[in-house]
Amino acid sequence: MAGQKPFRPTSAEKAFPEPIEGDFMLPFCVPGAEILMGEDLAVIVVPTQERQRVGIPMDLQTVSDLHALLGEALRMLQAPEGGSVQ
Protein backbone atom coordinates (compact mmCIF):
# COMPACT_ATOMS: atom_id res chain seq x y z
CA MET A 1 0.00 0.00 0.00
CA ALA A 2 3.03 2.23 -0.04
CA GLY A 3 2.69 4.97 -2.58
CA GLN A 4 -1.11 5.01 -2.54
CA LYS A 5 -2.80 8.35 -2.10
CA PRO A 6 -4.73 8.73 1.15
CA PHE A 7 -8.50 8.53 0.95
CA ARG A 8 -10.13 11.96 0.73
CA PRO A 9 -13.97 12.10 0.87
CA THR A 10 -13.97 15.49 -0.87
CA SER A 11 -12.37 14.06 -4.00
CA ALA A 12 -14.63 10.97 -3.93
CA GLU A 13 -17.74 13.17 -3.87
CA LYS A 14 -16.92 14.20 -7.44
CA ALA A 15 -17.90 10.68 -8.57
CA PHE A 16 -21.55 11.34 -7.71
CA PRO A 17 -23.87 13.27 -10.04
CA GLU A 18 -25.17 16.62 -8.82
CA PRO A 19 -26.88 17.32 -6.51
CA ILE A 20 -25.21 15.31 -3.78
CA GLU A 21 -27.78 14.66 -1.10
CA GLY A 22 -28.27 12.12 1.65
CA ASP A 23 -25.98 9.92 3.66
CA PHE A 24 -23.58 7.51 2.04
CA MET A 25 -20.50 5.63 3.13
CA LEU A 26 -17.18 6.07 1.40
CA PRO A 27 -14.98 4.38 0.35
CA PHE A 28 -16.88 1.79 -1.64
CA CYS A 29 -16.52 -1.86 -0.81
CA VAL A 30 -15.13 -4.48 -3.15
CA PRO A 31 -16.07 -8.17 -3.48
CA GLY A 32 -14.94 -10.47 -0.72
CA ALA A 33 -17.34 -9.88 2.17
CA GLU A 34 -17.27 -12.29 5.11
CA ILE A 35 -19.58 -12.91 8.04
CA LEU A 36 -18.59 -13.80 11.59
CA MET A 37 -21.43 -15.36 13.58
CA GLY A 38 -21.81 -15.59 17.34
CA GLU A 39 -24.71 -16.61 19.54
CA ASP A 40 -26.25 -13.12 19.70
CA LEU A 41 -24.22 -11.04 17.27
CA ALA A 42 -22.92 -11.20 13.72
CA VAL A 43 -20.30 -9.02 12.09
CA ILE A 44 -20.27 -8.43 8.34
CA VAL A 45 -16.68 -7.74 7.27
CA VAL A 46 -16.20 -5.95 3.95
CA PRO A 47 -12.92 -4.98 2.28
CA THR A 48 -12.57 -1.46 0.91
CA GLN A 49 -10.80 -0.23 -2.20
CA GLU A 50 -7.97 0.87 0.08
CA ARG A 51 -7.51 -2.77 1.20
CA GLN A 52 -8.83 -2.08 4.66
CA ARG A 53 -11.47 -4.23 6.34
CA VAL A 54 -14.57 -2.67 7.89
CA GLY A 55 -16.73 -4.63 10.33
CA ILE A 56 -20.45 -3.90 10.65
CA PRO A 57 -21.95 -5.44 13.80
CA MET A 58 -25.57 -6.62 13.55
CA ASP A 59 -27.95 -8.64 15.65
CA LEU A 60 -29.10 -11.93 14.15
CA GLN A 61 -32.55 -10.64 13.18
CA THR A 62 -30.94 -7.83 11.18
CA VAL A 63 -28.74 -10.37 9.36
CA SER A 64 -31.85 -12.40 8.53
CA ASP A 65 -33.65 -9.28 7.27
CA LEU A 66 -30.61 -8.30 5.19
CA HIS A 67 -30.50 -11.80 3.69
CA ALA A 68 -34.15 -11.51 2.62
CA LEU A 69 -33.64 -7.98 1.27
CA LEU A 70 -30.59 -8.91 -0.80
CA GLY A 71 -32.32 -12.04 -2.11
CA GLU A 72 -35.24 -9.90 -3.29
CA ALA A 73 -32.89 -7.36 -4.89
CA LEU A 74 -31.01 -10.10 -6.77
CA ARG A 75 -34.29 -11.63 -7.92
CA MET A 76 -35.40 -8.26 -9.30
CA LEU A 77 -32.05 -7.71 -11.06
CA GLN A 78 -32.38 -11.07 -12.81
CA ALA A 79 -35.82 -10.22 -14.23
CA PRO A 80 -35.92 -9.44 -17.95
CA GLU A 81 -35.93 -5.74 -18.77
CA GLY A 82 -39.49 -4.48 -18.75
CA GLY A 83 -40.67 -7.87 -17.48
CA SER A 84 -42.19 -8.77 -14.17
CA VAL A 85 -40.82 -10.87 -11.35
CA GLN A 86 -42.73 -13.60 -9.56
ZITASUL-V947759 format. One record per residue. N is the residue number from 1. RES is the residue in three letters. PHI is phi in whole degrees, 0 to 359 (999 if undefined). PSI is psi in whole degrees, -180 to 180 (NA if undefined). OMEGA is omega in degrees with one decimal (999 if undefined). Layout:
# ZITASUL-V947759
N:RES:PHI:PSI:OMEGA, N:RES:PHI:PSI:OMEGA
This chain:
# ZITASUL-V947759
1:MET:999:-1:177.3, 2:ALA:294:139:179.6, 3:GLY:90:-8:177.0, 4:GLN:282:145:176.4, 5:LYS:287:145:176.8, 6:PRO:293:152:179.2, 7:PHE:290:130:177.6, 8:ARG:233:112:179.9, 9:PRO:302:-31:-178.3, 10:THR:294:-36:178.3, 11:SER:282:-30:179.0, 12:ALA:289:-28:179.7, 13:GLU:299:-25:-179.1, 14:LYS:294:-16:179.8, 15:ALA:283:-15:-178.5, 16:PHE:266:141:176.6, 17:PRO:292:153:178.3, 18:GLU:287:152:-12.8, 19:PRO:279:149:178.1, 20:ILE:272:114:180.0, 21:GLU:225:155:174.2, 22:GLY:90:177:-179.7, 23:ASP:263:138:174.5, 24:PHE:210:156:-179.0, 25:MET:257:132:173.7, 26:LEU:236:147:1.6, 27:PRO:280:165:-179.5, 28:PHE:289:153:179.7, 29:CYS:267:153:179.1, 30:VAL:248:167:179.7, 31:PRO:302:151:177.8, 32:GLY:122:25:-179.7, 33:ALA:294:150:177.1, 34:GLU:229:163:175.3, 35:ILE:228:135:175.4, 36:LEU:248:122:-175.2, 37:MET:249:136:171.7, 38:GLY:239:-169:179.8, 39:GLU:289:-37:-176.4, 40:ASP:238:-6:-172.1, 41:LEU:217:145:172.8, 42:ALA:234:150:176.4, 43:VAL:233:121:173.8, 44:ILE:272:124:-178.8, 45:VAL:248:121:-179.0, 46:VAL:238:137:175.7, 47:PRO:276:147:178.3, 48:THR:259:172:177.2, 49:GLN:297:-23:-180.0, 50:GLU:272:11:179.1, 51:ARG:64:30:171.9, 52:GLN:258:161:177.9, 53:ARG:246:133:-179.4, 54:VAL:243:128:178.5, 55:GLY:259:134:179.3, 56:ILE:242:105:-179.2, 57:PRO:285:140:-179.8, 58:MET:215:150:171.2, 59:ASP:281:167:-172.8, 60:LEU:294:-32:177.5, 61:GLN:294:-39:178.0, 62:THR:296:-40:177.4, 63:VAL:297:-42:177.8, 64:SER:297:-44:177.9, 65:ASP:297:-41:179.1, 66:LEU:295:-40:177.2, 67:HIS:301:-47:179.2, 68:ALA:295:-42:-179.5, 69:LEU:297:-46:-179.9, 70:LEU:292:-36:175.8, 71:GLY:299:-43:178.2, 72:GLU:295:-42:179.6, 73:ALA:296:-43:178.4, 74:LEU:295:-38:178.1, 75:ARG:298:-42:179.8, 76:MET:291:-36:179.0, 77:LEU:293:-28:-177.9, 78:GLN:275:-7:179.4, 79:ALA:289:148:177.3, 80:PRO:296:150:-178.7, 81:GLU:299:128:-178.4, 82:GLY:79:-4:-179.9, 83:GLY:267:176:179.4, 84:SER:254:161:175.7, 85:VAL:250:151:179.5, 86:GLN:254:NA:999
